[in-house]
Amino acid sequence: MSAVRELSDSARTRAVGSLVASRAVYAYNWYVIGPIQGTIAMGLGVSFGEVSLYLWAFLVGAGIFQIPAGIASLRWGARRTSLFGIALMSVGAVVSAFTTSPDVFFVARLGVGVGAAFFFSPGIGLIARYYTTGGRGFGIGLFNGAFSLGAATAVLLTVILEGILGWQGALLVAGAGMALVSLENALALPALSEPSLRFDVAVARAKEVLSCRYLWLLALALAGFWASNFAVAQYLVPWATQWAGMKAPTAGALDALLIATSLIGGPLGGSLAEKGRHPARLLAASAGATGLAVAALPFIPALSSLLLWPLAVAGGIVSGMAFGVLYYMGTLAPIARGENVPLAVGLINSLQVFLGAFVVLGLGHELFGSQSRSGYATGWVLFGALTLIPLALLLWARVETATPEGVSSGLGSVSAVAEVGPSAPLSPGSK
């Protein structure tokens, strides 16, 4: 097994910049449906509540296929897998822009979700590989923070584009952007040596990763947090326009602010987790604060709708920190090293997205779908509770790490004995 070739600073900057830009456009395609659900419902001839099925289809695709994406990354390499993912996303996004058939639209959004699965965790694997001598926490946090930039742009710009181009035109812009970054990635990402494991060997390696108790606990502890973040971004605009007295552009700006400020929290959380002794405590605190902010939403307008703005800033920053810490922690287990990073992170995200899909579908259809004040209020409180309660699982999420000080990724302190974390060498894959 040969050593990983260290990228020059300029080459790493170009590669990471390319992935960060792709992550932003990727996120734009995640959130392009939410702000214009009403118009899409009319265009497809379905009810507002039924649009939740299209959100669900996307999430199921993004959830179920993350583990196959991790296996594909072991078999063909993270670069090839991520390129396939964003190309598939662009095809699904463009098809959804040109159809008025509810069934075709459902399949197209499912395809966008499958493509998202094949891009996300291999993308983190590439980021981890580019930082071989430190800085991985910042890189992963920046990559995740870029999601916030794209999502914020989507919830703000989609409303404007829908008014100019119609809902299909707004979706076409998203698909075209995905196609452009697919081409840019193919040209810009360095073609480093990648694993070429036989399929049976890749599956055997996958079984080892998938049996890691630590990764399962991380995923389940943050599943409610993930669902809440997705639901807030998708339903904040219709809630704010109906029950917080906001015009649609103002509500879109509020949603954009909430999501965009996560860009601050992502790199901050990843860096603090990499340097600190107890990253799980930081994870519990930031995710817990997010849950409290979500549960507070229905009570704020009674005091003053202006308070929603500082709540959005604070909530965005702490949720971004939680994501940055979470995905950094996913790389700490001994089994999550080197070419195993995409599968390890994919397991975490797969469980969260898959479970979150059913939560968002259920609460979105039954509570938010009614568009009543009580339905929204109950939904926000439930999402807050679903964020807070599972965090107790972090008490058992421990892995030993190898920093000089002895860092514990669990809530307690653990001695440093295993060589993992940013100082561990990343292998290029096997033969």
C-alpha positions as CSV (number, residue, x, y, z in Angstrom):
1,M,0.0,0.0,0.0
2,S,1.6,3.2,-1.1
3,A,1.6,6.4,0.8
4,V,-0.9,9.1,0.0
5,R,0.6,11.9,-2.1
6,E,0.3,15.2,-0.2
7,L,-1.4,17.9,-2.3
8,S,0.3,21.3,-2.6
9,D,-1.5,24.1,-0.8
10,S,-2.8,25.5,-4.1
11,A,-4.0,22.1,-5.4
12,R,-5.8,21.4,-2.1
13,T,-7.4,24.9,-2.2
14,R,-8.7,24.3,-5.7
15,A,-10.0,20.8,-4.9
16,V,-11.6,21.8,-1.6
17,G,-13.1,24.9,-3.2
18,S,-14.6,22.8,-6.0
19,L,-16.2,20.4,-3.5
20,V,-17.4,23.3,-1.4
21,A,-19.1,25.0,-4.4
22,S,-20.6,21.6,-5.4
23,R,-21.9,21.1,-1.9
24,A,-23.6,24.5,-2.0
25,V,-25.4,23.8,-5.3
26,Y,-26.2,20.3,-4.0
27,A,-27.9,21.9,-1.1
28,Y,-29.8,24.3,-3.3
29,N,-31.4,21.3,-4.9
30,W,-32.3,19.9,-1.5
31,Y,-34.4,23.0,-0.6
32,V,-35.7,24.1,-3.9
33,I,-39.1,22.5,-3.3
34,G,-40.0,23.8,0.2
35,P,-40.5,27.6,-0.5
36,I,-42.9,27.0,-3.5
37,Q,-44.8,23.9,-2.3
38,G,-48.2,25.6,-2.9
39,T,-47.4,26.5,-6.5
40,I,-46.0,23.0,-7.2
41,A,-49.1,21.5,-5.7
42,M,-51.3,23.5,-8.1
43,G,-49.0,22.7,-11.1
44,L,-49.1,19.0,-10.5
45,G,-52.8,19.0,-9.5
46,V,-52.2,17.6,-5.9
47,S,-52.9,18.9,-2.5
48,F,-50.5,20.9,-0.4
49,G,-50.1,18.0,2.0
50,E,-49.3,15.6,-0.8
51,V,-46.2,17.7,-1.7
52,S,-44.7,16.1,1.5
53,L,-44.5,12.9,-0.5
54,Y,-42.1,14.4,-2.9
55,L,-39.9,15.6,0.0
56,W,-40.1,12.1,1.4
57,A,-39.1,10.5,-1.9
58,F,-36.0,12.6,-2.1
59,L,-35.1,11.8,1.5
60,V,-35.6,8.1,1.1
61,G,-33.3,8.1,-1.9
62,A,-30.7,10.1,-0.1
63,G,-31.0,7.9,3.0
64,I,-31.1,4.4,1.6
65,F,-28.4,4.8,-1.0
66,Q,-25.6,6.2,1.3
67,I,-24.4,2.8,2.3
68,P,-24.3,1.6,-1.3
69,A,-22.4,4.8,-2.1
70,G,-19.9,3.9,0.6
71,I,-19.4,0.5,-0.9
72,A,-19.1,2.0,-4.4
73,S,-16.4,4.4,-3.0
74,L,-14.4,1.4,-1.7
75,R,-14.8,-0.4,-5.1
76,W,-14.2,2.5,-7.5
77,G,-12.9,5.4,-5.4
78,A,-14.5,8.4,-3.8
79,R,-13.8,10.7,-6.7
80,R,-15.6,8.6,-9.3
81,T,-18.5,7.9,-6.9
82,S,-19.0,11.6,-6.0
83,L,-18.9,12.6,-9.7
84,F,-21.5,10.0,-10.5
85,G,-23.7,11.3,-7.7
86,I,-23.8,14.9,-8.8
87,A,-24.4,13.9,-12.4
88,L,-27.4,11.8,-11.4
89,M,-28.7,14.7,-9.3
90,S,-28.5,17.0,-12.3
91,V,-30.5,14.6,-14.4
92,G,-33.2,14.1,-11.8
93,A,-33.5,17.8,-11.2
94,V,-33.9,18.7,-14.8
95,V,-36.5,16.0,-15.4
96,S,-38.5,17.3,-12.4
97,A,-38.5,20.7,-14.0
98,F,-40.0,19.5,-17.3
99,T,-42.8,17.3,-16.0
100,T,-46.4,18.0,-14.8
101,S,-47.0,14.3,-14.0
102,P,-47.1,13.6,-10.3
103,D,-45.7,10.1,-10.8
104,V,-42.8,11.3,-13.0
105,F,-42.1,14.1,-10.6
106,F,-42.0,11.6,-7.7
107,V,-39.5,9.4,-9.5
108,A,-37.4,12.4,-10.6
109,R,-37.1,13.7,-7.0
110,L,-36.2,10.1,-5.8
111,G,-33.4,10.2,-8.4
112,V,-32.2,13.5,-7.1
113,G,-32.0,11.9,-3.6
114,V,-30.1,8.9,-4.9
115,G,-27.6,11.2,-6.6
116,A,-27.3,13.2,-3.4
117,A,-26.4,10.0,-1.5
118,F,-23.6,9.1,-3.9
119,F,-22.1,12.6,-3.6
120,F,-22.2,13.4,0.1
121,S,-20.2,10.9,2.0
122,P,-17.6,10.3,-0.8
123,G,-17.2,14.1,-0.8
124,I,-16.3,14.1,2.9
125,G,-14.0,11.2,2.2
126,L,-12.2,13.4,-0.4
127,I,-12.0,16.3,2.1
128,A,-10.5,14.0,4.7
129,R,-8.0,12.7,2.3
130,Y,-6.8,16.2,1.2
131,Y,-6.0,17.1,4.8
132,T,-3.3,14.6,5.8
133,T,-1.4,16.7,8.4
134,G,-4.2,18.5,10.3
135,G,-7.0,20.8,9.4
136,R,-9.5,18.1,8.7
137,G,-12.0,19.4,11.2
138,F,-12.0,22.8,9.6
139,G,-12.3,21.2,6.1
140,I,-15.2,19.0,7.0
141,G,-16.9,21.9,8.8
142,L,-16.4,24.1,5.7
143,F,-17.8,21.4,3.4
144,N,-20.8,21.0,5.6
145,G,-21.2,24.8,6.1
146,A,-21.4,25.2,2.4
147,F,-24.7,23.3,2.5
148,S,-26.1,26.2,4.5
149,L,-25.0,28.7,1.9
150,G,-26.8,26.7,-0.9
151,A,-29.9,26.0,1.1
152,A,-30.2,29.7,2.2
153,T,-29.9,30.8,-1.4
154,A,-32.6,28.3,-2.4
155,V,-35.2,29.4,0.1
156,L,-34.6,33.0,-0.8
157,L,-34.0,32.9,-4.5
158,T,-36.6,30.2,-5.4
159,V,-39.5,32.4,-4.3
160,I,-38.2,35.2,-6.6
161,L,-37.5,32.9,-9.5
162,E,-40.9,31.3,-9.2
163,G,-42.5,34.7,-9.6
164,I,-40.5,35.4,-12.7
165,L,-40.1,32.0,-14.4
166,G,-42.8,29.9,-12.8
167,W,-42.2,26.8,-10.6
168,Q,-40.8,24.8,-13.5
169,G,-38.4,27.5,-14.4
170,A,-37.2,27.8,-10.8
171,L,-36.5,24.0,-10.7
172,L,-34.7,24.2,-14.1
173,V,-32.3,26.8,-12.7
174,A,-31.5,24.4,-9.9
175,G,-30.9,21.5,-12.3
176,A,-28.8,23.5,-14.6
177,G,-26.6,24.6,-11.8
178,M,-26.1,21.0,-10.8
179,A,-25.1,20.1,-14.3
180,L,-22.5,22.9,-14.4
181,V,-20.8,21.9,-11.1
182,S,-20.8,18.2,-12.3
183,L,-18.7,19.3,-15.3
184,E,-16.5,21.6,-13.1
185,N,-15.8,18.8,-10.6
186,A,-14.8,16.4,-13.4
187,L,-12.2,18.9,-14.5
188,A,-11.0,20.3,-11.2
189,L,-10.7,17.3,-8.7
190,P,-7.2,15.8,-8.7
191,A,-7.1,12.2,-9.9
192,L,-5.2,10.7,-6.9
193,S,-4.7,7.0,-6.6
194,E,-8.0,5.4,-5.6
195,P,-8.9,2.0,-4.1
196,S,-9.7,-0.9,-6.5
197,L,-11.1,-3.4,-4.1
198,R,-12.9,-6.4,-5.5
199,F,-16.6,-6.3,-4.8
200,D,-16.5,-9.1,-2.3
201,V,-13.6,-7.5,-0.5
202,A,-15.5,-4.1,-0.5
203,V,-18.6,-5.8,1.0
204,A,-16.5,-7.5,3.7
205,R,-14.9,-4.2,4.6
206,A,-18.4,-2.6,4.6
207,K,-19.6,-5.2,7.1
208,E,-16.8,-4.2,9.5
209,V,-17.7,-0.5,9.3
210,L,-21.5,-1.2,9.6
211,S,-21.0,-3.2,12.8
212,C,-19.4,-0.2,14.5
213,R,-21.5,0.6,17.6
214,Y,-20.0,4.0,18.0
215,L,-21.2,5.1,14.5
216,W,-24.7,3.8,15.1
217,L,-25.0,5.7,18.4
218,L,-23.9,8.9,16.8
219,A,-26.4,8.5,14.0
220,L,-29.4,7.7,16.3
221,A,-28.5,10.4,18.8
222,L,-28.7,13.0,16.1
223,A,-31.5,11.6,14.0
224,G,-34.2,13.9,15.5
225,F,-31.8,16.9,15.2
226,W,-31.4,16.1,11.5
227,A,-35.2,15.8,10.9
228,S,-35.8,19.1,12.7
229,N,-33.3,21.0,10.7
230,F,-34.8,19.7,7.4
231,A,-38.4,20.4,8.5
232,V,-37.6,24.0,9.7
233,A,-36.0,24.9,6.4
234,Q,-38.9,23.4,4.4
235,Y,-41.9,24.7,6.4
236,L,-40.7,28.0,8.0
237,V,-41.8,30.1,5.0
238,P,-45.4,28.9,4.9
239,W,-45.7,29.1,8.7
240,A,-44.2,32.6,8.9
241,T,-46.5,33.9,6.1
242,Q,-49.6,32.5,7.6
243,W,-49.0,32.8,11.4
244,A,-46.2,35.3,12.0
245,G,-47.6,38.1,9.8
246,M,-44.8,38.1,7.2
247,K,-44.9,38.6,3.5
248,A,-43.4,35.7,1.4
249,P,-40.1,37.5,0.5
250,T,-39.6,38.5,4.2
251,A,-40.3,35.0,5.3
252,G,-37.9,33.7,2.7
253,A,-35.2,36.1,4.0
254,L,-35.8,34.8,7.5
255,D,-35.4,31.2,6.4
256,A,-32.3,32.1,4.4
257,L,-30.8,33.9,7.4
258,L,-31.4,30.8,9.6
259,I,-29.7,28.5,7.1
260,A,-26.9,30.8,6.0
261,T,-25.6,31.4,9.6
262,S,-24.9,27.7,9.8
263,L,-22.0,28.5,7.5
264,I,-20.4,30.2,10.5
265,G,-21.1,27.3,12.8
266,G,-19.9,24.5,10.6
267,P,-16.1,25.4,10.4
268,L,-16.3,26.7,14.0
269,G,-17.7,23.5,15.3
270,G,-15.4,21.2,13.3
271,S,-12.3,23.2,14.4
272,L,-13.3,23.2,18.1
273,A,-14.0,19.5,18.0
274,E,-10.6,18.8,16.5
275,K,-8.8,20.9,19.1
276,G,-11.0,20.1,22.2
277,R,-10.9,17.2,24.6
278,H,-14.6,16.4,24.6
279,P,-16.2,16.9,21.2
280,A,-19.4,15.0,22.2
281,R,-20.1,17.6,24.9
282,L,-19.9,20.3,22.3
283,L,-22.2,18.2,20.0
284,A,-24.8,17.7,22.8
285,A,-24.8,21.4,23.7
286,S,-25.1,22.7,20.1
287,A,-27.8,20.1,19.1
288,G,-29.6,20.7,22.3
289,A,-29.7,24.4,21.8
290,T,-31.1,23.8,18.3
291,G,-33.9,21.7,19.7
292,L,-34.8,24.4,22.2
293,A,-34.9,27.0,19.4
294,V,-37.2,24.9,17.3
295,A,-39.6,24.3,20.2
296,A,-39.7,28.0,20.9
297,L,-40.8,29.0,17.3
298,P,-44.6,28.9,17.9
299,F,-44.4,31.1,21.0
300,I,-42.2,33.9,19.6
301,P,-44.8,35.8,17.4
302,A,-47.0,36.3,20.4
303,L,-44.2,38.4,21.9
304,S,-42.8,40.0,18.8
305,S,-42.1,38.7,15.3
306,L,-38.9,40.7,15.4
307,L,-37.5,38.2,17.9
308,L,-37.6,35.6,15.1
309,W,-34.5,37.2,13.5
310,P,-32.1,36.9,16.4
311,L,-33.5,33.4,17.1
312,A,-32.7,32.5,13.4
313,V,-29.1,33.7,13.8
314,A,-28.5,31.9,17.0
315,G,-30.3,28.7,15.8
316,G,-28.4,28.7,12.5
317,I,-25.0,29.0,14.2
318,V,-25.5,26.3,16.8
319,S,-27.1,23.9,14.3
320,G,-24.1,24.4,11.9
321,M,-21.7,23.7,14.8
322,A,-23.6,20.5,15.6
323,F,-23.2,19.2,12.0
324,G,-19.5,20.2,11.9
325,V,-18.8,18.3,15.1
326,L,-20.9,15.3,14.1
327,Y,-19.2,14.6,10.8
328,Y,-15.8,15.2,12.3
329,M,-16.6,12.7,15.1
330,G,-17.6,10.2,12.4
331,T,-14.0,10.0,11.2
332,L,-12.6,9.3,14.7
333,A,-13.3,5.6,15.0
334,P,-10.4,3.3,14.1
335,I,-12.6,1.6,11.5
336,A,-13.5,5.0,9.9
337,R,-10.0,5.7,8.7
338,G,-8.7,6.3,5.1
339,E,-10.9,4.9,2.4
340,N,-13.5,3.9,5.0
341,V,-14.5,7.5,5.7
342,P,-17.2,7.7,3.0
343,L,-18.9,4.5,4.3
344,A,-18.6,5.6,8.0
345,V,-20.1,9.0,7.4
346,G,-22.6,7.5,5.0
347,L,-23.8,5.2,7.7
348,I,-24.4,8.1,10.0
349,N,-26.2,10.2,7.4
350,S,-28.1,7.3,6.0
351,L,-29.8,6.4,9.3
352,Q,-30.5,10.1,10.0
353,V,-32.0,10.8,6.6
354,F,-34.0,7.6,6.4
355,L,-35.5,7.9,9.8
356,G,-35.9,11.7,9.3
357,A,-37.8,11.1,6.1
358,F,-40.6,9.3,7.9
359,V,-40.7,11.9,10.7
360,V,-40.9,14.7,8.2
361,L,-43.5,12.9,6.1
362,G,-45.7,12.0,9.1
363,L,-45.6,15.4,10.9
364,G,-45.4,17.3,7.6
365,H,-48.5,15.7,6.2
366,E,-50.6,15.4,9.4
367,L,-49.7,18.6,11.2
368,F,-48.1,21.1,8.8
369,G,-50.3,19.8,6.0
370,S,-53.3,21.2,7.7
371,Q,-51.7,24.7,7.7
372,S,-53.5,25.5,11.0
373,R,-51.9,27.4,13.8
374,S,-52.3,24.5,16.3
375,G,-50.9,22.0,13.7
376,Y,-47.8,24.1,13.2
377,A,-47.4,24.8,16.9
378,T,-47.7,21.1,17.8
379,G,-45.2,20.2,15.0
380,W,-42.6,22.6,16.1
381,V,-42.7,21.5,19.8
382,L,-42.6,17.8,18.7
383,F,-39.6,18.4,16.5
384,G,-37.8,20.2,19.4
385,A,-38.5,17.2,21.7
386,L,-37.4,14.7,19.0
387,T,-34.1,16.7,18.9
388,L,-33.5,16.7,22.6
389,I,-34.5,13.3,23.8
390,P,-32.2,11.1,21.7
391,L,-29.1,13.1,22.7
392,A,-28.9,10.9,25.8
393,L,-27.4,8.2,23.5
394,L,-24.2,10.2,23.3
395,L,-23.4,9.0,26.9
396,W,-22.5,5.7,25.3
397,A,-20.9,7.0,22.1
398,R,-17.2,6.6,23.0
399,V,-14.1,5.9,21.0
400,E,-10.5,6.2,22.0
401,T,-8.4,8.8,20.1
402,A,-4.8,9.7,19.8
403,T,-4.1,13.3,20.5
404,P,-1.3,14.2,22.9
405,E,-3.9,15.5,25.5
406,G,-6.2,12.4,25.2
407,V,-9.4,13.4,23.5
408,S,-12.7,11.6,24.2
409,S,-15.4,11.7,21.6
410,G,-17.7,10.5,24.3
411,L,-19.3,12.7,27.0
412,G,-16.7,11.4,29.5
413,S,-12.9,11.3,29.4
414,V,-11.0,8.4,27.7
415,S,-7.3,7.8,27.5
416,A,-5.7,8.1,24.1
417,V,-4.6,4.8,22.8
418,A,-5.8,4.4,19.2
419,E,-4.2,6.3,16.4
420,V,-7.2,8.1,14.9
421,G,-8.1,11.7,14.3
422,P,-6.4,14.3,12.2
423,S,-2.9,13.1,12.9
424,A,-3.5,9.6,11.6
425,P,-2.2,8.7,8.2
426,L,-4.8,8.1,5.5
427,S,-4.2,5.1,3.3
428,P,-4.8,5.4,-0.4
429,G,-6.9,2.2,-0.6
430,S,-6.0,-1.3,-1.4
431,K,-5.1,-3.6,-4.0
